[in-house]
Amino acid sequence: PDYGRKEFEADLRKHGIVGDKPTKGGKTPLTGKAEKLIRERALEQVFGKLKKTERGTHALRRTGQGDEATSDRRTYRFGDRIEQVAMSDSIRNAQQRGIDDLQLSEGDLEVIESEHQSACATVLMIDISHSMILYGEDRITPAKQVALALVELILTRFPKDTLRVVAFGDEAREIAIRDIPYLQVGPFHTNTKAGLELAQGMLEGSRQANRQIFMVTDGKPTAITVNGEVYRNPSGFDPMIVNQTLEAASACRRAGITITTFMLATDPSLQEFVDELSRINKGKAYFASAERLGEFLFADYIRNKRRTVF
């Protein structure tokens, strides 16, 4: 009975969860400790508990003299390192010719395949148009939760990677990692083109060879920026908006940037548009409920099924 809001806030300050001084808007700010706790819990809820590793890298689909051993075997080739040779398998091959005069030849040698590892630069695009909370469906909260979890995943498991976040509605803007929990949906349309162009510019300045865009959205593009003004058309698929959005996806492909779209709606016309965007960009698309967004995004990030040219 004696424990109210005042006592609760005092406890939060005592444990370093909130700061002492309110912001200009009158809100009590979270501390760095609180932001980390939120990210850690988001990671646990969305992806399960992950152990920290020192190497922030991803397996690629090609094999050779890489960093990470696999279960695959192949015949020895000149130049392979001695530590790659699978001795047990190689000796077994020699034994198949008989054990009376056991001799190991070059043809018997088998090599353990390894996968190359590569750092990755990612821009996560989050749709903040009005449809993300339309008809009583809250899609923005799972999107923010996944964003926070992805930040913590990269910080703890893939420290060589980079992640930046873009919010796109009528316009597109980069938001700081610390501002993700406060991201709000507005009375906005969906300017997908502006988001892709901003993300492309951010990634082209990255040093990582592997660059990708993860786009979380639930609707068709309904806006573009023309001569500094936002042109909007929420009715159907406006050919001018669609074509310019697809051109932005094509520009990303030419820059070597892959787009993976996570669509939180299943309208057939939407699916057709996303399929076309993925075809033009040579990217991928997933159609998932908001509840399963994290599952799909995490799996794709870890697999990193992109072909990389060194």
C-alpha atoms as a printed R data frame, in Angstrom:
    type eleno elety resid chain resno      x       y       z
1   ATOM     1    CA   PRO     A     1  0.000   0.000   0.000
2   ATOM     2    CA   ASP     A     2  2.906   2.369   0.644
3   ATOM     3    CA   TYR     A     3  4.598   1.620  -2.700
4   ATOM     4    CA   GLY     A     4  3.451   3.916  -5.523
5   ATOM     5    CA   ARG     A     5  4.785   5.601  -8.621
6   ATOM     6    CA   LYS     A     6  7.183   7.794  -6.646
7   ATOM     7    CA   GLU     A     7  8.761   4.788  -4.924
8   ATOM     8    CA   PHE     A     8  8.843   2.869  -8.204
9   ATOM     9    CA   GLU     A     9 10.722   5.696  -9.941
10  ATOM    10    CA   ALA     A    10 13.126   5.902  -7.006
11  ATOM    11    CA   ASP     A    11 13.888   2.193  -7.395
12  ATOM    12    CA   LEU     A    12 14.505   2.639 -11.119
13  ATOM    13    CA   ARG     A    13 16.985   5.411 -10.402
14  ATOM    14    CA   LYS     A    14 18.607   3.395  -7.630
15  ATOM    15    CA   HIS     A    15 19.271   0.521 -10.029
16  ATOM    16    CA   GLY     A    16 20.471   2.817 -12.809
17  ATOM    17    CA   ILE     A    17 17.552   2.154 -15.149
18  ATOM    18    CA   VAL     A    18 16.452   5.776 -15.658
19  ATOM    19    CA   GLY     A    19 18.284   9.068 -15.403
20  ATOM    20    CA   ASP     A    20 17.673  11.824 -12.889
21  ATOM    21    CA   LYS     A    21 16.888  14.688 -15.243
22  ATOM    22    CA   PRO     A    22 13.861  14.639 -17.572
23  ATOM    23    CA   THR     A    23 14.375  15.405 -21.251
24  ATOM    24    CA   LYS     A    24 13.122  18.618 -22.887
25  ATOM    25    CA   GLY     A    25  9.873  16.871 -23.687
26  ATOM    26    CA   GLY     A    26  9.387  16.012 -20.022
27  ATOM    27    CA   LYS     A    27 10.155  12.312 -20.462
28  ATOM    28    CA   THR     A    28 12.425  10.427 -18.086
29  ATOM    29    CA   PRO     A    29 15.381   9.107 -20.108
30  ATOM    30    CA   LEU     A    30 16.568   5.516 -20.059
31  ATOM    31    CA   THR     A    31 20.204   4.931 -19.160
32  ATOM    32    CA   GLY     A    32 22.668   2.951 -21.266
33  ATOM    33    CA   LYS     A    33 22.251   0.080 -18.820
34  ATOM    34    CA   ALA     A    34 18.488   0.047 -19.401
35  ATOM    35    CA   GLU     A    35 18.888   0.143 -23.189
36  ATOM    36    CA   LYS     A    36 21.232  -2.853 -23.038
37  ATOM    37    CA   LEU     A    37 18.804  -4.785 -20.808
38  ATOM    38    CA   ILE     A    38 15.981  -4.145 -23.277
39  ATOM    39    CA   ARG     A    39 18.116  -5.356 -26.193
40  ATOM    40    CA   GLU     A    40 19.234  -8.460 -24.282
41  ATOM    41    CA   ARG     A    41 15.667  -9.409 -23.395
42  ATOM    42    CA   ALA     A    42 14.513  -8.767 -26.955
43  ATOM    43    CA   LEU     A    43 17.269 -11.069 -28.195
44  ATOM    44    CA   GLU     A    44 16.234 -13.799 -25.754
45  ATOM    45    CA   GLN     A    45 12.562 -13.475 -26.672
46  ATOM    46    CA   VAL     A    46 13.054 -13.390 -30.428
47  ATOM    47    CA   PHE     A    47 16.082 -15.562 -31.053
48  ATOM    48    CA   GLY     A    48 16.827 -17.466 -27.873
49  ATOM    49    CA   LYS     A    49 19.930 -17.068 -25.779
50  ATOM    50    CA   LEU     A    50 23.132 -16.829 -27.794
51  ATOM    51    CA   LYS     A    51 26.675 -17.074 -26.521
52  ATOM    52    CA   LYS     A    52 29.137 -14.352 -27.311
53  ATOM    53    CA   THR     A    53 31.909 -15.202 -29.707
54  ATOM    54    CA   GLU     A    54 34.944 -13.189 -30.608
55  ATOM    55    CA   ARG     A    55 34.728 -13.430 -34.403
56  ATOM    56    CA   GLY     A    56 32.029 -11.354 -36.045
57  ATOM    57    CA   THR     A    57 31.695 -13.171 -39.313
58  ATOM    58    CA   HIS     A    58 29.249 -15.068 -41.507
59  ATOM    59    CA   ALA     A    59 29.581 -18.245 -43.531
60  ATOM    60    CA   LEU     A    60 29.294 -17.843 -47.282
61  ATOM    61    CA   ARG     A    61 28.018 -20.385 -49.785
62  ATOM    62    CA   ARG     A    62 31.397 -20.987 -51.388
63  ATOM    63    CA   THR     A    63 34.108 -23.228 -49.946
64  ATOM    64    CA   GLY     A    64 37.874 -23.390 -50.072
65  ATOM    65    CA   GLN     A    65 40.673 -22.336 -47.743
66  ATOM    66    CA   GLY     A    66 38.388 -20.657 -45.285
67  ATOM    67    CA   ASP     A    67 37.984 -20.117 -41.569
68  ATOM    68    CA   GLU     A    68 35.183 -22.434 -40.462
69  ATOM    69    CA   ALA     A    69 35.378 -26.228 -40.824
70  ATOM    70    CA   THR     A    70 32.389 -28.084 -42.270
71  ATOM    71    CA   SER     A    71 31.387 -31.756 -42.408
72  ATOM    72    CA   ASP     A    72 32.089 -31.920 -46.159
73  ATOM    73    CA   ARG     A    73 35.093 -33.723 -47.656
74  ATOM    74    CA   ARG     A    74 36.820 -33.492 -51.030
75  ATOM    75    CA   THR     A    75 39.939 -34.896 -52.695
76  ATOM    76    CA   TYR     A    76 43.281 -33.248 -52.050
77  ATOM    77    CA   ARG     A    77 44.409 -30.477 -54.400
78  ATOM    78    CA   PHE     A    78 47.920 -29.087 -54.668
79  ATOM    79    CA   GLY     A    79 48.235 -26.127 -52.311
80  ATOM    80    CA   ASP     A    80 45.889 -27.429 -49.605
81  ATOM    81    CA   ARG     A    81 47.245 -26.948 -46.103
82  ATOM    82    CA   ILE     A    82 48.365 -30.077 -44.215
83  ATOM    83    CA   GLU     A    83 46.057 -29.255 -41.318
84  ATOM    84    CA   GLN     A    84 43.096 -29.534 -43.703
85  ATOM    85    CA   VAL     A    85 43.792 -33.211 -44.404
86  ATOM    86    CA   ALA     A    86 41.310 -35.587 -42.760
87  ATOM    87    CA   MET     A    87 43.802 -38.261 -41.673
88  ATOM    88    CA   SER     A    88 41.304 -40.903 -40.546
89  ATOM    89    CA   ASP     A    89 39.353 -40.718 -43.805
90  ATOM    90    CA   SER     A    90 42.571 -40.710 -45.865
91  ATOM    91    CA   ILE     A    91 43.977 -43.802 -44.101
92  ATOM    92    CA   ARG     A    92 40.662 -45.597 -44.511
93  ATOM    93    CA   ASN     A    93 40.875 -44.970 -48.267
94  ATOM    94    CA   ALA     A    94 44.335 -46.566 -48.321
95  ATOM    95    CA   GLN     A    95 43.111 -49.553 -46.287
96  ATOM    96    CA   GLN     A    96 40.497 -50.336 -48.919
97  ATOM    97    CA   ARG     A    97 43.320 -51.536 -51.197
98  ATOM    98    CA   GLY     A    98 44.463 -53.922 -48.469
99  ATOM    99    CA   ILE     A    99 46.292 -53.659 -45.169
100 ATOM   100    CA   ASP     A   100 49.173 -56.075 -45.869
101 ATOM   101    CA   ASP     A   101 51.169 -53.402 -47.657
102 ATOM   102    CA   LEU     A   102 49.569 -50.172 -46.444
103 ATOM   103    CA   GLN     A   103 50.758 -47.193 -48.440
104 ATOM   104    CA   LEU     A   104 49.172 -43.756 -48.416
105 ATOM   105    CA   SER     A   105 49.143 -42.107 -51.830
106 ATOM   106    CA   GLU     A   106 48.078 -38.629 -52.881
107 ATOM   107    CA   GLY     A   107 44.874 -40.063 -54.321
108 ATOM   108    CA   ASP     A   108 43.885 -41.340 -50.875
109 ATOM   109    CA   LEU     A   109 43.995 -37.928 -49.267
110 ATOM   110    CA   GLU     A   110 40.755 -36.247 -48.323
111 ATOM   111    CA   VAL     A   111 40.506 -32.641 -47.241
112 ATOM   112    CA   ILE     A   112 38.074 -31.086 -44.782
113 ATOM   113    CA   GLU     A   113 36.125 -28.361 -46.551
114 ATOM   114    CA   SER     A   114 35.979 -24.961 -44.894
115 ATOM   115    CA   GLU     A   115 33.800 -21.920 -45.407
116 ATOM   116    CA   HIS     A   116 35.042 -18.411 -45.907
117 ATOM   117    CA   GLN     A   117 33.921 -15.876 -43.335
118 ATOM   118    CA   SER     A   118 32.928 -12.310 -44.110
119 ATOM   119    CA   ALA     A   119 31.813  -9.236 -42.214
120 ATOM   120    CA   CYS     A   120 28.537  -7.656 -43.251
121 ATOM   121    CA   ALA     A   121 27.059  -4.149 -43.361
122 ATOM   122    CA   THR     A   122 23.291  -4.063 -42.918
123 ATOM   123    CA   VAL     A   123 20.673  -1.335 -43.091
124 ATOM   124    CA   LEU     A   124 17.374  -2.291 -41.487
125 ATOM   125    CA   MET     A   125 14.450  -0.382 -43.018
126 ATOM   126    CA   ILE     A   126 11.332  -0.145 -40.844
127 ATOM   127    CA   ASP     A   127  7.999   0.958 -42.278
128 ATOM   128    CA   ILE     A   128  6.339   3.588 -40.037
129 ATOM   129    CA   SER     A   129  3.310   4.229 -42.246
130 ATOM   130    CA   HIS     A   130 -0.153   4.250 -40.714
131 ATOM   131    CA   SER     A   131 -0.926   0.723 -41.935
132 ATOM   132    CA   MET     A   132  1.553  -0.685 -39.402
133 ATOM   133    CA   ILE     A   133 -1.111  -0.148 -36.712
134 ATOM   134    CA   LEU     A   134 -4.212  -0.230 -38.887
135 ATOM   135    CA   TYR     A   135 -7.266  -2.381 -38.126
136 ATOM   136    CA   GLY     A   136 -6.091  -3.082 -34.597
137 ATOM   137    CA   GLU     A   137 -2.952  -4.930 -35.763
138 ATOM   138    CA   ASP     A   138  0.232  -3.847 -34.022
139 ATOM   139    CA   ARG     A   139  3.063  -4.556 -36.433
140 ATOM   140    CA   ILE     A   140  5.423  -1.801 -35.332
141 ATOM   141    CA   THR     A   141  6.111  -3.309 -31.898
142 ATOM   142    CA   PRO     A   142  7.418  -6.644 -33.301
143 ATOM   143    CA   ALA     A   143  9.455  -4.677 -35.844
144 ATOM   144    CA   LYS     A   144 11.100  -2.639 -33.080
145 ATOM   145    CA   GLN     A   145 11.673  -5.743 -30.982
146 ATOM   146    CA   VAL     A   146 13.407  -7.472 -33.879
147 ATOM   147    CA   ALA     A   147 15.514  -4.367 -34.531
148 ATOM   148    CA   LEU     A   148 16.661  -4.276 -30.895
149 ATOM   149    CA   ALA     A   149 17.403  -7.989 -30.927
150 ATOM   150    CA   LEU     A   150 19.389  -7.679 -34.150
151 ATOM   151    CA   VAL     A   151 21.453  -4.876 -32.625
152 ATOM   152    CA   GLU     A   152 22.294  -7.028 -29.614
153 ATOM   153    CA   LEU     A   153 23.027 -10.045 -31.831
154 ATOM   154    CA   ILE     A   154 25.540  -8.056 -33.859
155 ATOM   155    CA   LEU     A   155 27.148  -6.418 -30.827
156 ATOM   156    CA   THR     A   156 27.659  -9.730 -29.045
157 ATOM   157    CA   ARG     A   157 28.092 -12.345 -31.771
158 ATOM   158    CA   PHE     A   158 29.183 -10.437 -34.871
159 ATOM   159    CA   PRO     A   159 31.145  -7.413 -33.630
160 ATOM   160    CA   LYS     A   160 32.790  -6.903 -37.016
161 ATOM   161    CA   ASP     A   161 29.395  -6.269 -38.586
162 ATOM   162    CA   THR     A   162 27.596  -2.945 -38.727
163 ATOM   163    CA   LEU     A   163 23.893  -2.168 -38.455
164 ATOM   164    CA   ARG     A   164 22.124   1.100 -39.199
165 ATOM   165    CA   VAL     A   165 18.388   1.726 -39.068
166 ATOM   166    CA   VAL     A   166 16.157   3.712 -41.442
167 ATOM   167    CA   ALA     A   167 12.538   4.615 -40.700
168 ATOM   168    CA   PHE     A   168 10.437   5.345 -43.779
169 ATOM   169    CA   GLY     A   169  6.965   6.841 -44.112
170 ATOM   170    CA   ASP     A   170  6.283   9.903 -46.280
171 ATOM   171    CA   GLU     A   171 10.042  10.417 -46.137
172 ATOM   172    CA   ALA     A   172 13.026   8.384 -44.952
173 ATOM   173    CA   ARG     A   173 15.427   9.170 -42.138
174 ATOM   174    CA   GLU     A   174 18.144   7.375 -40.233
175 ATOM   175    CA   ILE     A   175 17.451   6.819 -36.556
176 ATOM   176    CA   ALA     A   176 19.998   6.194 -33.843
177 ATOM   177    CA   ILE     A   177 20.100   2.753 -32.238
178 ATOM   178    CA   ARG     A   178 19.166   4.285 -28.884
179 ATOM   179    CA   ASP     A   179 15.986   5.743 -30.448
180 ATOM   180    CA   ILE     A   180 14.565   2.424 -31.682
181 ATOM   181    CA   PRO     A   181 12.348   1.872 -28.577
182 ATOM   182    CA   TYR     A   182 10.738   5.276 -29.137
183 ATOM   183    CA   LEU     A   183  9.974   4.799 -32.842
184 ATOM   184    CA   GLN     A   184  6.331   5.662 -33.565
185 ATOM   185    CA   VAL     A   185  3.983   5.118 -36.472
186 ATOM   186    CA   GLY     A   186  2.510   8.302 -37.922
187 ATOM   187    CA   PRO     A   187 -0.192   9.356 -40.393
188 ATOM   188    CA   PHE     A   188  2.259   8.531 -43.168
189 ATOM   189    CA   HIS     A   189  2.186   6.902 -46.563
190 ATOM   190    CA   THR     A   190  4.882   4.447 -47.713
191 ATOM   191    CA   ASN     A   191  7.815   6.029 -49.526
192 ATOM   192    CA   THR     A   192  9.770   2.839 -50.146
193 ATOM   193    CA   LYS     A   193 11.880   4.512 -52.832
194 ATOM   194    CA   ALA     A   194 13.182   7.149 -50.406
195 ATOM   195    CA   GLY     A   195 14.082   4.427 -47.903
196 ATOM   196    CA   LEU     A   196 15.974   2.387 -50.488
197 ATOM   197    CA   GLU     A   197 17.864   5.414 -51.793
198 ATOM   198    CA   LEU     A   198 18.892   6.480 -48.290
199 ATOM   199    CA   ALA     A   199 19.938   2.930 -47.374
200 ATOM   200    CA   GLN     A   200 21.947   2.586 -50.592
201 ATOM   201    CA   GLY     A   201 23.826   5.797 -49.879
202 ATOM   202    CA   MET     A   202 24.626   4.658 -46.347
203 ATOM   203    CA   LEU     A   203 25.908   1.272 -47.511
204 ATOM   204    CA   GLU     A   204 27.998   2.644 -50.362
205 ATOM   205    CA   GLY     A   205 30.068   4.416 -47.734
206 ATOM   206    CA   SER     A   206 30.701   1.156 -45.880
207 ATOM   207    CA   ARG     A   207 34.028  -0.670 -46.004
208 ATOM   208    CA   GLN     A   208 32.454  -4.129 -45.777
209 ATOM   209    CA   ALA     A   209 32.348  -6.121 -49.002
210 ATOM   210    CA   ASN     A   210 28.985  -7.652 -48.077
211 ATOM   211    CA   ARG     A   211 26.206  -5.082 -48.005
212 ATOM   212    CA   GLN     A   212 22.519  -5.751 -47.579
213 ATOM   213    CA   ILE     A   213 19.166  -4.129 -46.862
214 ATOM   214    CA   PHE     A   214 16.537  -5.774 -44.673
215 ATOM   215    CA   MET     A   215 13.176  -4.119 -45.300
216 ATOM   216    CA   VAL     A   216 10.263  -4.689 -42.900
217 ATOM   217    CA   THR     A   217  6.989  -3.444 -44.354
218 ATOM   218    CA   ASP     A   218  3.315  -4.320 -44.644
219 ATOM   219    CA   GLY     A   219  2.131  -2.451 -47.680
220 ATOM   220    CA   LYS     A   220  2.623  -1.283 -51.224
221 ATOM   221    CA   PRO     A   221  4.604   1.874 -52.004
222 ATOM   222    CA   THR     A   222  2.207   4.816 -52.014
223 ATOM   223    CA   ALA     A   223  4.557   7.797 -52.145
224 ATOM   224    CA   ILE     A   224  7.677   9.122 -53.846
225 ATOM   225    CA   THR     A   225  9.586  12.375 -53.615
226 ATOM   226    CA   VAL     A   226  9.398  14.496 -56.790
227 ATOM   227    CA   ASN     A   227 11.351  17.767 -57.004
228 ATOM   228    CA   GLY     A   228 11.556  17.954 -53.224
229 ATOM   229    CA   GLU     A   229  7.816  17.386 -52.742
230 ATOM   230    CA   VAL     A   230  6.116  14.184 -51.619
231 ATOM   231    CA   TYR     A   231  3.718  12.800 -54.221
232 ATOM   232    CA   ARG     A   232  1.139  10.476 -52.641
233 ATOM   233    CA   ASN     A   233 -1.409   8.094 -54.105
234 ATOM   234    CA   PRO     A   234 -2.853   5.488 -51.700
235 ATOM   235    CA   SER     A   235 -5.276   4.083 -54.308
236 ATOM   236    CA   GLY     A   236 -4.074   0.898 -55.928
237 ATOM   237    CA   PHE     A   237 -0.648   0.654 -57.540
238 ATOM   238    CA   ASP     A   238  0.339   3.979 -59.066
239 ATOM   239    CA   PRO     A   239  2.544   3.149 -62.108
240 ATOM   240    CA   MET     A   240  4.840   6.126 -61.508
241 ATOM   241    CA   ILE     A   241  5.379   5.230 -57.839
242 ATOM   242    CA   VAL     A   242  5.843   1.529 -58.553
243 ATOM   243    CA   ASN     A   243  8.246   2.035 -61.465
244 ATOM   244    CA   GLN     A   244 10.442   4.481 -59.576
245 ATOM   245    CA   THR     A   245 10.517   2.166 -56.553
246 ATOM   246    CA   LEU     A   246 11.564  -0.750 -58.742
247 ATOM   247    CA   GLU     A   247 14.248   1.441 -60.312
248 ATOM   248    CA   ALA     A   248 15.601   2.159 -56.809
249 ATOM   249    CA   ALA     A   249 15.779  -1.608 -56.216
250 ATOM   250    CA   SER     A   250 17.620  -2.016 -59.520
251 ATOM   251    CA   ALA     A   251 20.084   0.717 -58.515
252 ATOM   252    CA   CYS     A   252 20.828  -1.223 -55.322
253 ATOM   253    CA   ARG     A   253 21.560  -4.328 -57.376
254 ATOM   254    CA   ARG     A   254 23.963  -2.401 -59.606
255 ATOM   255    CA   ALA     A   255 25.712  -1.205 -56.429
256 ATOM   256    CA   GLY     A   256 26.051  -4.805 -55.216
257 ATOM   257    CA   ILE     A   257 23.464  -4.377 -52.453
258 ATOM   258    CA   THR     A   258 20.962  -7.168 -51.833
259 ATOM   259    CA   ILE     A   259 17.436  -6.415 -50.597
260 ATOM   260    CA   THR     A   260 15.608  -8.915 -48.413
261 ATOM   261    CA   THR     A   261 11.971  -7.970 -47.920
262 ATOM   262    CA   PHE     A   262  9.973  -9.130 -44.912
263 ATOM   263    CA   MET     A   263  6.354  -8.541 -45.867
264 ATOM   264    CA   LEU     A   264  3.846  -8.537 -43.012
265 ATOM   265    CA   ALA     A   265  0.816  -8.884 -45.288
266 ATOM   266    CA   THR     A   266 -0.354 -11.510 -47.776
267 ATOM   267    CA   ASP     A   267 -2.437  -9.596 -50.308
268 ATOM   268    CA   PRO     A   268 -1.931 -11.254 -53.746
269 ATOM   269    CA   SER     A   269 -1.180  -7.952 -55.502
270 ATOM   270    CA   LEU     A   270  1.371  -7.141 -52.794
271 ATOM   271    CA   GLN     A   271  3.012 -10.505 -53.284
272 ATOM   272    CA   GLU     A   272  3.277  -9.859 -57.012
273 ATOM   273    CA   PHE     A   273  4.968  -6.490 -56.401
274 ATOM   274    CA   VAL     A   274  7.424  -7.910 -53.850
275 ATOM   275    CA   ASP     A   275  8.264 -10.811 -56.153
276 ATOM   276    CA   GLU     A   276  9.033  -8.344 -58.943
277 ATOM   277    CA   LEU     A   277 11.186  -6.195 -56.643
278 ATOM   278    CA   SER     A   278 13.111  -9.283 -55.531
279 ATOM   279    CA   ARG     A   279 13.569 -10.439 -59.129
280 ATOM   280    CA   ILE     A   280 14.924  -7.062 -60.249
281 ATOM   281    CA   ASN     A   281 17.259  -6.799 -57.263
282 ATOM   282    CA   LYS     A   282 18.116 -10.532 -57.248
283 ATOM   283    CA   GLY     A   283 17.148 -10.459 -53.600
284 ATOM   284    CA   LYS     A   284 14.746 -12.455 -51.450
285 ATOM   285    CA   ALA     A   285 11.323 -12.050 -49.900
286 ATOM   286    CA   TYR     A   286  9.528 -13.581 -46.937
287 ATOM   287    CA   PHE     A   287  5.843 -13.338 -46.176
288 ATOM   288    CA   ALA     A   288  5.374 -13.752 -42.448
289 ATOM   289    CA   SER     A   289  3.098 -12.760 -39.623
290 ATOM   290    CA   ALA     A   290  4.370 -10.135 -37.216
291 ATOM   291    CA   GLU     A   291  4.767 -12.856 -34.577
292 ATOM   292    CA   ARG     A   292  7.184 -14.828 -36.774
293 ATOM   293    CA   LEU     A   293  9.120 -11.852 -38.127
294 ATOM   294    CA   GLY     A   294 12.080 -12.448 -35.822
295 ATOM   295    CA   GLU     A   295 12.317 -16.103 -36.760
296 ATOM   296    CA   PHE     A   296 12.582 -15.355 -40.479
297 ATOM   297    CA   LEU     A   297 14.898 -12.357 -40.140
298 ATOM   298    CA   PHE     A   298 17.282 -14.096 -37.780
299 ATOM   299    CA   ALA     A   299 17.524 -17.221 -39.923
300 ATOM   300    CA   ASP     A   300 18.289 -15.185 -43.015
301 ATOM   301    CA   TYR     A   301 20.901 -13.057 -41.288
302 ATOM   302    CA   ILE     A   302 22.768 -16.083 -39.971
303 ATOM   303    CA   ARG     A   303 22.668 -18.025 -43.231
304 ATOM   304    CA   ASN     A   304 23.792 -15.017 -45.271
305 ATOM   305    CA   LYS     A   305 22.972 -16.798 -48.512
306 ATOM   306    CA   ARG     A   306 24.554 -14.192 -50.717
307 ATOM   307    CA   ARG     A   307 27.323 -14.782 -53.200
308 ATOM   308    CA   THR     A   308 30.304 -12.585 -52.439
309 ATOM   309    CA   VAL     A   309 33.013 -11.599 -54.904
310 ATOM   310    CA   PHE     A   310 36.432 -11.040 -53.345
